Every structure is written in structure tokens, then in C-alpha cells.
């Protein structure tokens, strides 16, 4: 058990490192949105360590398919965190790629509930994006919650996203930023990452 946890932690730390490299590579090749959040610095080391913790749990309590799928998602979440923090952008490659993989597996396994789990948060956040005209909620965030919903399931996903919204509001007020755009994807990515081991352990 301990050996498996250590191997899982190393494997997922490597996945997190790949995500950090991809995120930095992508961020260096795009410009920040003029009406986006102010650029910041992502805690790459912390993100890699978080991936290692997720890996230790998933490897010892999940199936091989879950290990590989969650590793891919961890790569994407780290890359998303970095690009949104640095440029205010959530690239489609990091959301739609893993989401497509999950949906393909769902079709293969005839698990149609996954589509519902992805669709409910997508509709809610898409409505927010439409009403705010992309200023209060970006379309990258909308695609990210669809990925999270498909991975976590409807109940865990909705709870995770509600906590992400609450954390974003509280931290924004604590930092004195009551108006203006914020990088919201890191909050969503953190909520998804925290919910993954909880879902595996239940």
C-alpha cells in the first residue's frame, strides 16, 4: 500500500509538472485579455505537490482506469490554473480534450448519466456567461465546470462549484477587490482537485 502510494505520488507529481510546463508554454505564446484579470504568478510547486497527494489517494483506492483518467485531468487543471492566472485565459485544449475523453469513455460504458452531470453545471454557468456577456463569467470557466461535472458527478460537482464561488467572493473581498474581473478558473480547479480524492474515498 505504501509503495503504491509513493509510486502514485511520483507519477502524479510528474503529471503536475507536465501541466505546469504546458501552462507556461501556452501562456508565453498568448496575450492577456485587455478586459481580463490582472496577471499573477501561479504557485507551480504547490500545484505539483497537490497532484502528488491526489495521486497517492487515487492510486491506492481507485482502478487503473481512474488513475490514468485523473492523471490526465491533473495535467489539465495545473495548465489551466497557470494560464488563467498569467493571462486570464482558459484554453479549450485543456478543457475540451479531457472532457472529450471522459465522454468517449461514458459512451463506451453506456454511462449516460455522465452527460447529465456535465450538462447541468454547463447550463448554469453558461447562463451566467450570457447574462454577464462574458465579463462576470468566461466561457473557459463554463467548459471547465462541464469537465468537472463529468468527472465528479452531479452532486459532488455542484457542491464543489458552489464552494469555489464562495471562496472566490470571500478572498476577493479580503484582498480589497470588490469590483473588476478575477481569475476564476484556479478556484474551480482547486475545487475539482479537492473533490477528486473525496470521491475516490467515499
N, C-alpha and C positions, 0 to 999 in steps of 0.2 A: 504493500500500500504506500509506504513512504517513498520507495524507489519510483513508483508510478507517478506519485505527486510531484517529485523532483523533476522527472522527465517531462511531465506535462507543463510544469512551470517554465522549464527551459525552452520548450517548444513554443509556448505562447509568448514568452518574452521575445523570442526571435520573430514571431508574428507581429508583435507590437513594434519591434524595431523596423521591420519591413514597412509597416504602416506609417511610421514616422518618416522614413526615407521617402516614401511615395508622397506623403503630405507636403514635405518640404520641397520636393522636386516640382510638384504641381504648383505650389504657392509661388515659387520663384518665377514661374512662367506666365502668371496672370497678374492683372492689375486689380487693386482693391476697388470695390464699387464706390462711386462718388457719394452715394447716399447711404453707404453701409456703416457698420460699427467701426470705431477707431481700432487700428491694428494693435495686436498684443502679441505676447510671447507664450507659446504653449509649453506646458511642463512635460516635455517628452520623456524624461526619466521616470516621472511619476506614472505616466500612462503605460510605459513598458512594464513597470513593477505591478500595476493593476492588472495588466494582461497575464502576468505570471501567476498572480493569485487566482484569477479566473481559471487559468489552465490547470492549476493544481486541483481545483474542485471538479472541473468538468472531466478531467482525465480519470479521476478515481471514482466518480459517481455516474458518469454518462457513458453512452455507447460510442463506438468508433465513429459512427456517422455524426453524432453530436459533436464529438471532438473536432473533426475536420470542419464541420459547418461553423461552429463557434469560432474556430481559429480564423476562418475567412472573414467573419463578421468583425472580429477584433482588429484585423488589419484595416478594415474599412473604417471602424469607429475612430481609431487613432488618426488615420489620414484625414477624416472629416473634422475632427477636433482641431487639428493643426491648420488646415486650410481656412476654416471658418474664423479661427482666432486671428490668423495673419491677414486674411484677405476678405473676410465676410462672405465667403462663397462655399457652398456645399456641392462639390462636383457630382454629376449624375453617375459617373463611373463607380463611385464609392457607395452609392445608394442603390441604384438600379441593378448593378452587377450582382451583389449578394441577394437582393430581393428576387431577381430572376431565378437564381439558383434555388432558393427556398421554394418558390412557386413551382418550379420544374419537379423538385422532389415531392411536393404535395400532389401534383398530378400523377406522378408515378405511383405514389402510395394511395391514391384516391382519397386524400385527406382534404376535402373541400372546405373544412372549417378554417383552414389557413387563409383562404381568400377573404372570408368574413373578418378574420382577425386583422388582416392588413387593411381591409376596406373601411372599417368603422373609424379608426383614427385618421385615416387618409381623408375621409369626407369631412370630419370635424375640423381638421387643420386646414384643409383646402378652403372651407367656408371662411375661416379666419383670414386666409391669404387673399381671398377675393374681396372680402369686406374692407380689408386694410390696404388693398391694392399693392400687396407685396411689401408694404412698409413695416407693418407690425408682425407679419409672419411671411417668411420667404418660402418659395416653392421647394428649395432644397430641404428645408425643415419638414415640409409636407411629405416628401419622398422618404425622409429618414424615419418618420413615425410609421409609415407603411411597412418599412423594413423591420422596425422594432415590433410592431404588432404581429407581423407574420412569424417572427422568431419567438416572441414571448407568449403569444396567445392573448385573447381579448381582455381577460380580467387583469392579468399581470401587466399587460401593456398599458391599459387605461390608467391603472394606479401609478405606474412608473412615470407616465407623461404628466399626470396631474402633479406629482411631486416635483418634476422638473420645472413645470410652470411656477409652482410656489417658490422653489429655490431661486429661480431667476428673478422673481419680483423682490424677494427678501434681500438678496445680495445686491441687486441694483439700487434699492433704497439705502442699504447700508453703505454703499460706495458713493452715495450722493448723486446717482444718475437716475433721476426720476423721469426724464424725457430723453428722447433720442434712441436710435437703434442699438441693440446689443447683439453679440454673437450668441445665438440661442442654441445652436447645434451642440456645443460642448455640454450643456445641461441635459439635452436629450441623450447624447452619447453616454454620459455618466449614468443616467437613469437606466438605460438599457444594459450597460455593463454591470451595474449593481444587481439588476434583476436576474441576470443570466444564472449566476450560481444559486440564487434563491430558488429559481425554477427547477434547477437540476436536483437540489437537495430535498425538495418537498416530496 
